[in-house]
């Protein structure tokens, strides 16, 4: 470095600008300034960024001010896409603009805004040129600019040369930010990593920031590979050993980062560094509260290390009893059996040596009484029983009260242990608890002003929120119909054109940006006509067909937006479920008739699919629609009267025993038959005709990754069975393969209208067996919501689960997890009803399905809590088997619970408030 670092801070970015131009050469009044400005502008227009610093050097302040005005005008032209240029030239012009503007702006604040603008994305090479263009600025000005740019992550990550050069020039150190530290780690990571870190005076500050980042830079997260000299943990250990980095500071930062938690991938660096530093007993003991918090809340891998640390301290007698009690309560609340059992063993060891600690430790042990694992409950109860004589009466009563959390199977043991101290709460009648029935909400009206509309569009996330998307799309169409020019101008100012071009020519379903591009006249009419009238191909899957409906609507809107042919959208939902009130749709068609406008085909087709045929007002609305005496009115009347309908059935091809694969997975055998309906195929536009069926249905293997799945459910909000049938192929992939996210539409599915048949039951059954926990949780919510609405056929769901489990499509351990989650909400009777219908078939084979013991454990817990009785075929044979496997033990537990269920009070069902 050419200047020594003077301080660890730079002038605050919000501080007043220095007077004058910060070192910018004063006005010379030379006649050469005008020619110099023209040369500079010519270089920028031609995209010659490398020539800009040299052309800026002879310009004085006045000339640069003139140049800046013209540069801003050129920037506006490029941003609006008004300059007809070769495809590669706009990016070159933006680079040249970035460099030239930075060199002409007199203040650090203005230069930072210019260099950080979205329409002038800075590149590493641009940063080096910009540094040359800023060659005559003073040290404080340079430090101020560096501080401002460091706070802009996207700029800091891509312009290390500029920021580092400003640091060298100013003599100040840039305050560490995520963006600057990320760029720094990228710059110094090579075969000389240790030497580079050793030579950089900012290394201690920047390393501390990197270790504390929520998501560490990529270079720091890489595993030890073929180039160990680039491995950051060992490099940092070396620097700690040399004293370049303070050992205590590094340990503090790493332990604090582990305590904050997060995904394991973001914690591997601090965990590995702590392991490499091998802290001694004194260093570990100084951080006991942190290790306790980590053991309680961190991911399993990290919590296991913290547990080992605290176990080592306990063995050495340096772990206070209070800290061990706090640790025990936290660890026993976790679900990992390995950690829980190790903690119980640790407490047992400590109590064997210090019996007097029982009064403080045993109340923490009772945290395990509420465990989902009855074996863990049993271990904890035995541990309490061994040391119960060592506690006083008050602690004994506390332990007895906590015993109410135990599973009913341990009730007798608890009664023998606590006697009269045991609570009597178990004698209360059982109550089934279900969630509140969701109520559909009316959608808010579209934006009333152009400013409000643009704010909605800029806010983003429209593709993930169907209601917001539909509201924004309708608002855009309405305002464009009133004043196309005003909306187009507002849109041009708010959105960069490149995103329109990218989405408009994408093969995926476009976003609302394609309508914005159509509004601004930026789309090829031939492309619009092709995409608007395109239907699903012969090789399309059901998900692509669903996405194609929105695709057709958007391209139709892109062609008609801002014209008299589309005053507003017919298909905008009136309810949060995506459904349309029949009376509202009639009124919309009346407005179209009175205005002399024919409905757009895709808009009308989607409106028909969304109209609530089960709505009590549907019959009256049908008469009013027919009275409109228009083709669209007659179509709506026929639709509401059920004269035209769509539907689907699900079937599965038989196994092909001649296939070379051991199993022919359900993923290959799922067939959704869309009954052939000539009226639908004749009246609907191409993107919708698949709903009318095809002469020969064939199974299509779906490779769709699920983009835009949030928009699938609103296509068919009035027909749950048809929607569920369309979702099945994706759900099968989530259950049999490693796909994720296919259950996202299930929430909308169960809140939609229409009958609940086999397709809905299959969708929920597959959802309960998905590989991803979040997918299973959404399926659990769906089951409980249907139960709360009184629409769940629990026995049908159990029947579907039976054959899915028997053939291996749904894994028992995943089903057990989902069933346990549902039961824990208080719906024990509902869950048992499902499992009761499933168990006879899966228990029938001589060799039961592997992993079934977990399902029986959940079933036994449900029966014990809700008091159900009855007989399950095959259960007694299984319970009488030899051995102590979980399958045999839990079968006996379930059998015993069913025998006792006849005398249990009847169940009551209640709903909880949201």
N, C-alpha and C positions, 0 to 999 in steps of 0.2 A: 504494500500500500504506500502511496506517495505522501499521505498525511497520517499522523497518529490519531487514534480515536480519542477525542477530547472528553466526551461524556456519553452516558448510556441513553440519553434522550435527545430528541431533535425538537426544534420549535413546534409547539402544539399546532396541529392543522387548523384549528379554529382561531389562532392568534391573528391580529391585524397584519395585513400585508406591509412589508417594508416600504417606505416612501421611495418614490422614483421607480425605476424599472428593474431594480435588483441587479444592476450591472450591465443592462442592455445599453449598447453604445448610444450616445446622444445624437441628435439630429445634426447632420453636416450640411444639409441643404444642397448636396451635390446633385448635378443634373443627371448623373448616372443612375439615380434611384429608380426613375421610371422604367428605364431599360432593364434594370435588374429585376424589377417586379414582373415584367413581362416574361423574362427568361425563367423565373421561378414558376410562374403560372403555367408556362408551356411544359416544363418538366413534370409538374404535377398532373396536368391533363394527359400526358403520355405515360404516366405511371412510372417515371424514373426516380424512385425514392432515393437511390444512392447518390444522385446528383444534388439533392435538395440541400444538405448541410453546406456544401461549397457555395451554392448560389445564395444562401442566406447570409453568409459571412460578411460580404461588403455592404449589406443593407443597413441603414440607420433606423432609428426608432420610427421616424415618420414614414419611411418606405415600408417598414414591416406593418405598420398600422393600415396602410393602403392595401397591402397584400392580404392582410387578414380579412378585410371586408370582402375581397373577391374570393378568398378561399372558402369563406362561409357560404357564399352564393353557389360555388361549385359543389360544396358538400351537400347543399339542399337539392341540387339537381341529381346528384348521384343517389341520394337517399330516396328520391321520388321516382328513380328509374327513368328519367327523362332523356338521358344521354344514350343515343344509339351507338353501342360499342361492341367489339368482339367479346365473346363470353368471358375471357380471362382478364380483360382490361379493367373492369370495375374494381376487382380486388387489388390490382396494382395501383389504381388511383387512390383507393382508400389508404393504402400504406403511405403513399406520397403525401396525402392530405394529413395523415396522422403526424408525420415528421415535420412538415412545413408549419402546420398550425401550432405545434408545441414551440417551435422556434420563434414564432411571431407574437405569441401571447405575452403580455408584460408581467402578469402576476402568477404566482404558484398555484393559487386556487383555480384560476381560469385554465392554466396548462393541465392541471390534474383532471378537470372536467373534460377537457378535449381528449386527453390520452385515455380516459376511462369510458368514453362514450360507447354505447352499444353498436352504433353504425360504423365505428372506426375500430374494429377489434385489433388490438396491438399484438404483434408477433415479436419473437425474440430478436430477429434481425432489425425490425422496426425500432426496438428499444435502443439498440446500439447506435443507429442513425440519429434517433432523437437525442441521445446523449451528446453527440457531436453538434447537433443543431443548438443545444443549450450551452455551448462552450463558453460564452462570456457572462454567465450568471454568477453571482456571488455565492459564498459558502452557505450563509443562512438561507438564501433563496433556494439553493439546491437541497438543503436539509429539509426545508418546509415541503417542497415538492415530493421528496422521497417519503416523508411521513404520510402525506395524503395518499400517494399511490399505494403504499404498503397496506393501507386499510381497504383497498379495493382488491378483493381476492383474485378475481379473474385477471386483472392487470398485473398484480404482483407475481402470480404464478408463471406468466408468459413474458416477463420483461426483467429477468434477473440482471442482465447486463446493464440496463438503464439504472435500476435501483442501486446495484453495487457500485456503479460508476459515480452516482450521486453521493453515496456514502464516502467514497474515496475523496471526491472533490471537496466535500463539505467538512470532513473531519469529524462529523457526528455519526453516531450509530443509529440505524433505523430501529425504532421500537419493534420487537418481534410480533409478527402477525402470522396467521395460518398460511396465507398466500405466500408471503416472503420466505417463511421457513420451508415451505414445500419446494419453492424454487431453489433455495439454498441447498437443500439435501440432494436435489437432482444434480446440481452443479458440482458438488464435492464428492459424489459417490463414484469412485473409480478405483483402480488398483493402488492408488496412493491415498486412500481414505484417511488412514491414521495421520499421515504427514500433513494433509490438507487441514484436518481438524486441529492439529497441534499448532499450525501456523496462523490460523485465523483468530484474532483477538476476541471476536464475538462468539466463539464456540460455546463457552459456558452458558451464556444467555440463550442462544438459539437452541442448544441441546435441551435445556430445561423446558423451553416452550414446546419443542417437538415431542418430548416424552409426555407432556401434559395434554396434548391435543386429543380431542374426542375421537378423531380418526387420524392416526399417524400417517405421514407421507408414505407413498408406496415403497420407496427405497428402504425405509426403516422396517417395513413389514415383511420383506423378502426372507425366505428361509435360507439356511446355510447351503449354498450350492457349490458349483465347481470353482467358484472364485471366493474362497473364504476371506480374502483380504478386503472384500466389499461388504462383509457382514457387520452390520452396525453394532449389535450387542457386544461382540468381542472387541471391536474397535473402542467402544466406550469403556469397557472394562480396562483396557490398556491405558486409556487416558486417566481413569480414576487411579490406577496404580501409580502413574507418573505424577499425580497431583495437579494435572491440568484441569481436571474436574473435581469438585469437592465431593468426597464420598458421602457425607451425611446429606448434602443437598440432593444428590442423585437418588439416594434411597428414599428420602422424603417425597420427592416428586413421583417416583415409581409407585410407592405404596399408596400415595394419595390418588393416583390415576386408577389403580386397582380398586380402591374404595369407591370411586365414582361409578364403576361398573360399565356395562355396555356389551356389545357382541364380543365373543371370544377373540375374533380376528383382530380387534382393536386393542386387546389386552395382552397379546402374546409378547410384544416388545417389552413392556415394563416387567412382566412376569419373568421372561428369560433373563433380563438384566439383573433382577434381584437374585435369581438362582446363581448366575455367574459370579456375582459379588460375594456370595456366601456370607451373609451377615452373621456375626457371632451372637451369643446369648444376650449380651448387653444391648446390642443394636436391635435385636428382635424384641426384647423386653421394653424398650423405650416406646415401642409402637403397638403395644398390646390392644388398645381400643380400636386401632385401625384394623388389625388382624381379626378381631371379633366381628367388626362390621363386614369385612370381606367374606369371612366364613358364613355369615348369615345371608348375604344378598348377592354375592358375585356369581357368575356362571360356574357350573360344576367343576370345571378344570381348575379355575382359580381358587374357588372355595376349598377344594381338596388340599391345595398347597397351604392355604391359611390354616386349615384344620391340622395339618401335619406340624406346622410351626407351633401352634398353641399346644398340641399334644406333647411336643418336645419340651416346651416350657413347663407344662404340668408335670412331666416326668422328673424334671429337675427341681420341682418344688418352688418355682418362681412365678407361677400363674396364680394370682389371687382367686379365692373362691368366688367372689362376686363376679369377676370377669368370666370364670368358667360357667357360672349360672347364666349369665347373659348370652354367652356363646351357645350354651346348650339349648336355650329357648329359641334362638335364631335358627340353629342347624336342624332341630327337630321339627321345625315348621316347614322345612324343605321336603321335596318329594323324592329325592334321590335316595334309594334304599341303602346304597353303600355308605353315604355320608351319615345317614341317620343311625345305622347299626354301629358304625365306628364311634359315633358320639355316645351312644348308650354304653358301649364297652369302656370308653374313656371315663365316663362318670362312675361306672361300677368299679374301675380300678382306683380312682381317687377316693371313693367312699370306703373301699376296703382298707385304705391306709389312714383316712381321716374320717372316722364315723361321725364326728361332731359336725361335719359339713352337711349332713343330711337335711337339716332344717332349711338350708339355703338352696341346696341343689335339687331335692325331690320335687318342689313345685315347678321347677323348670322342666323336669322330666315329663310331667303330665301334659306337656305340649304334644307328646306323641300319642296321647289318648285319642286325639282327633284325627290320627293318620288314616289314610285310605287303606293302608295295608294292615290287615288284622294281625299278621305275624308281628309287626312292629308294635302294635298295641299290646300284644301278649308279652313281648320282651320288656316293655316299659312297665307294665303292671307287675311283673315278677321282680323287676329291679326295685320298684317302690315297696313291694311286699317284704323283700329281704331287709330293707333298712327302715321300715316303718316304726319299729320299736324305739328308734333313736330320736324321734321327733316329739314335740309337745302336742297337747290337745288341739291348740289352735291350728297348727300346721296340718294335723291329721284331718280336721274338718275341711280344710282347704283342699287337701288331696281327695277326700271323699266327694266333695262337690264336683271336682274336675272329672271324676270317674263317670259322671253322666255322659261324657263324650264318647265313652267306649261303645263298641259294637255290642248289640244285644247278646252275641255269642259269648262275651266275656262277663255278662251280667252276674252269673252265679259266682264266678271267681271273685268279682268285686264285692259281692254281698258277704262272702265268707271272710274277705279281708277287712272290710270296713264296718260290717254289721249295721248297727242302728245309725251310724253316721252317714250312711249312704242316702242320697236324696231320693225322693219319691216321684220325681218328675216323669219317670217312665210310665207311670200308670195313666197319664193323660191320653185321651183319644187321639188317634192319628189324624192329621189333616194333610191332604194333598195340596201342595202349593204350585200354582201355575202362574205364568207371567200375565200381565194385563193384555187385553185384546188390542192390538194396534188399530188406531183410527186413521182413516185416510184424511189427508189435509188438502184443502183447496189450494191450488197454485196461485201465487201472487200474480197480479196483472203484469203485462210487459212494461219495460221502462217507459217513463212518460217523456223523457227528454233524450236528445242525442248524447249529451254528456253522460247521463246515467247509463245509457246503452254501451257507450265506449268503455266506461269503467267496468261494466260486467264482462266485456270481451277481454279487456286487459288483465282482469283478475285471474283468468285462466281456469284450469281444472274442470272446464266444461265437459270434456270427454269422460270424466269420472263421475259427474253428477248429472244424470239424465234430466231431472226437473229443471235445473239451472240452464242446461243446454237448450231445452225446448223453449224456455222463456226467452232466452237471449236470441234464438233464431227467429222466433215470432216477432220480437221487438225490432230486429234488424229489418225484416221484411216490411213491417208496418211503417217504420220511419223512412225507409228507402222509397216506399210508395208515395209518401207525402212530399219528400224533398231529397231526391236522389243525390243531387250535387252536394248538399250540405253533409250528408252522411258519408259520401265518398271522400270528401276532403278530410273529415274528422278521422276516418279510418286510415287514410294515407299518413297522417301525422302520428298515429298511434302504433302502427305496425310496420316492420321492415318488409319490403317486397320479397326478398329471397325466400322467406318462409311460405309465402303464397305459391311461388313457383314450384318449390319442392313438394308441397302437399298436393298441388293441382296435378302434378305429373306422377304422383306416387301410385303404386298398384294397390295400396291398402285403402281402407275406407277413409276418405278425407275428413278433416275437421271442418269447423265453421269457416276456416280461412279460405276454402274454395269458394264459398258464397261471397266473401269479401273480395276475392279476386274477380269474380264475375261482376260484382257491383262496380269495380274500377275498370272494367273493360280489358282485363289482362289475360283472358282465356281464349284459346283457339275455338271458334264456333264448331268446327268439325269434331274436336275432342269432346266438347260439351254434349253434342248430339249423340256421340258414340257412348259415352259413359251414362247419359241419362236413360238411354233405351236398352242398356245391356242387362241381360238376365244372368243367373248363375250358369256356369258351364256344366257339361255332363260329368265332369270329375269333381265338382264342388261338393264340399261337405255341408251339413246343415248349418254350421256356424257361419260359413262363408255366405250361405243363403240369407241368414239373419242379418249379417253385416251389409249384404247387398241391398237390403231394403233401405237402410239409412243412406247408403251410397247413392241410390237412385233419387231419394228425396233431396239430398244436398246438391246434386248436379242439376236437378230440375229447378231448384231455387236459385242456383247460380245463373241459370239462363233467364229466368223470369223476374229476378229481384229488381225492384225499381221501375217496373212496368205496370200498366193497368191490368195485366193478366194475373197479377198476384197481389191483391190488396192486403191480405193477411193469410195466415195458415189455418186450414180447417183441422189439421191433425194435432194442434197444440193440446196437450192434456189439460183437463180441468181438475184432476186429482193427482196427488203425489204418487199414486200407484201407476200412473201412466194412462189411466182410463179417462174417457170423455163422457160427460153427462149427455144422455140422448137428447134432452131438450135443448142443450147448448148447441149441439151439432145441427139440429134442425134450424135454430135461429141463425147460425152461421151460413147455412145454405140459403136461407131466406135473404140475407144480406147480399150474397152472391147473385141471386136471381134478380133482386131489385137493381143491382148495379150492372146487370147484363153481362156478367162474367161467368165463363165456364170453369168449373174446378180443374185444377191441374191433376193429371191422372194419378201420380204417385202420392200426392197430398191427400186426395180423396180416398185412395185405397188404404193408406195408413189410418186415416180417420175411421173408416169402417172397422178395421181390426181392433181399434181402441174403444169403440163405443160400447157402453155397458148394456149388453142384451139382457142381463139378469136384473137390471135396475127396475124398481117398481114402476117407473114412469115410461118404460120402454114401449108398452102397448099403446099408450096415448101418443107418444112421440112418433110411432110408426104411422098412425093416422094423419098426424100433422105433416109428416114428411111426404106422404102420398099426395096430400092436398096442395103441396107446392107446385105440382104438375110440371116437374122438370125431370130429366133423366137421372140426375143425381138424387133428387128426392125420392124417386121410385126405387132406386137402388138401395137407399137407406131403409126405406119401408120394408122391402123384401128381406134385407139383412136382419132387421130387428124382429121380424116375424119368423125368422128361422128358415125361410125358403131357400136361402143360400148359406152354407156353413162350411167350415173347415174342421178337420179333425185328424187324429193320428192313432195308430195302434203300434205297439211294440212287440216284436217277436225276436227269438234268438235261434240262429241256425244250429242244428245238431252238431255234435262233435264229429270231426272227420278222423276216424281211427287210422286212416292210411297216411296221414300227414307224418313227416319225419320228425316234427317237433313232438316233445312229450305231451304238451298241452296246446290246445288251440284256444287261446285266451278269449274271453268274452269280448275283448276289444275288437277282435276280428269277426265276431258273430252277431253283433248288435245290428238289428235291422229296424228302422222306423218306417212303417208303411203309411204314407199319406194317401188316404182314400181318393180315388179319382173323382173329381167334381168338375164337370165340363163348364158350368157357369163361372166358376172362379177362374179357370184358365182362359175363358173367352172375354171376361169383363175386366180383369185386372191387368195392369201393365207388366212387361216382361219380368221385372225384378220380383214380382209377387206370385207369378204363375206356379211356382213350385208348390205353393200351398194347395193347389188343385190336384196334386198328385201326378204320377206318371204311369203310363201303361204297365211298365215292369219295374217294380222297386228293386233296387240292388244295394247291398251293403257297401258303403264307401268308407275306407279307412281314413280317419280324420287326422291330419297333421297340423291342424290349426293351432297356433300358440295362444290364442285367446285375446289378441288385441281387440280392444273395443267391447269386451264382454259386458261392460256396464250398460251398454246400449242394447243388449239382446232382449232383456225382459220387457222393456217398454214397447217392443214391436208387437207383443201378444199379451197385453195386460188383462184381456177379458177371457182368456182360454188357458187355464193352468195346465191342463193335460197336454195340449199341443206344445206349449212352451217347454214343459218338462221333457217331453219326448225329444225335442230338439237339443236339450242340454245333455241327454244321456251319453252320447259318444265321448264328450269331454270329461264327464264324471267317471266313466269307465277308465279313462287314461289316468285320472287322479287316484283311482283305487288300485289298479293293476300295474300302473307304471310309476313314473316319478314326476308327472305333471302336477302343477299347483294352480290354485286360483279359480278352478271351475265352479266352485260353490258360491262365488260372489253373487250370481243372480238368484240364489235360493231365497234370500230375504224377500225380494220382490215377488218371487213365485208364490210363496205361502200367503202373501198379503194381497195377491191378485184375486180375480173373480173366476168363476167357472167351477165345474165339478172336480172332485179329487178322486182319481182312479188309480190304475196300476202305474202309469207313468210317473205320477207324483210320488207314489210310494217307492218306486225304484230309484228315483232321483235322491230321495232322502236316505234310502238304504245305502246307496253307493257313497253318498256324502259322509255317512257315519264311518265308512271304511277307508276314507282318503288317507294318503300317506302324510299329508301336511296337517299339523295340529290346528292351524287356523281354519282350514277347510272343514275339519271335523266339527269345530266349534260353531261354524255357521250352520252346519246341518243340524246340530243339537238345537240351536235357536229355532230353526225351522220346524222341527218336531214339536217343540214346546209351544210355539205360536199356533200351530194347527190344533194342538190339544186344547189350548185356551179358547180357540174359536169353535170348538166342538166338531171339528172336521177331520180329526185324525182317526183313521182306521188302524188302531194299534195292532190288531191281529194280522191284518194284511201286510203291514210293515214287517212284522215278525216273520211271516211266511216268506216274503221276498228275501229277508236276511238269511233265512235258513239255507236256501239253495245257493245263495251267493257265498256264504261261509263254507258250505259243503264242497263246492267246486274250487275254492281257493281265491275267488275274486275279492272277497273281503276278509282281511286277516283278523283273527280273533282278538289279538292284543290291541289293535286299533279300535275295534268295536267296543272292547271293554273300556278303553279310555273314554270314548264318546258316551257310552252308557253311564259310566261313573260320573262324568261331568253333568249329564242331564239329571241324574238322581240326586246329586248334591244340591241342586236348586230346590229340592223339596218334592220333586215329581216321582217319588219312589213307586207309587202304584202304576203310573203310566209306563214307566220303564219296565216294571215287572210284567205288565200285560204284553209288551212287545217281546220280551225274552221268553215268556211262557209259551208263546206261539212258535218261537224259533227253536227251542231246545229239543223237542222230541225228534226232529229230523236229524239234527247234528249229533244227538246221542245214540242214534240207532246203529251206526256201524260198529263192528266188533272193535276196531281201532279208532277211537275218537279223534277228532281233529286236534292237531297240535296247538297248544296255547289256549284250549278251551277252559282251563282252570281259572284263568282271569275273569272270563265271562261268568262262570259259576259263582265266583266270589262276589261280583257285583249283584248277581241275581239273589244270592243269599242275603246280602245286606239289604236289598230292597224288600224282601219278604219279611226279614226280621223287623224292619221299621214300619212297614205298612200293615203287617199282620195278615197277609194273604194266606190262603190255604189251597189244598187241591193236590192233584197227582200229576206228575210229569213222567211220561213213558220213558223207560230206559234209565231213569235216575237211580232207582233202588239197586239195579244191577251194578251200576258204576260205583255207587257208594259202598257196596259190599266187597269191592275188590281189595286186593292186598297192596301193601305199601303205604308210604306216607307222602306221596306226591301231592302237589297242590290240587291236581284234578280229583283225586280220591278224597282228600280232606275237605275240599270245598263242596263236592257232591254230597258228602255226609252232612255237612253244615246246612246246605240247602234243604236236604230231605228232612232234617230235624226241624228246621224253621217252618216248613210246610205243614208238618204234623201238629205243630203248636198253633198254627194260624187260625184254626177253626174257632178258638175261644177268644180271639182278639176283637176289640170293638170295631164296628164298621167304619170305613173311611169317609172323610168329608173332604170336599174340594173347595179351596179358597183361591183367590187371585190376589197377587201382591200389587201394590201401587208402584208405578214407575219411579 
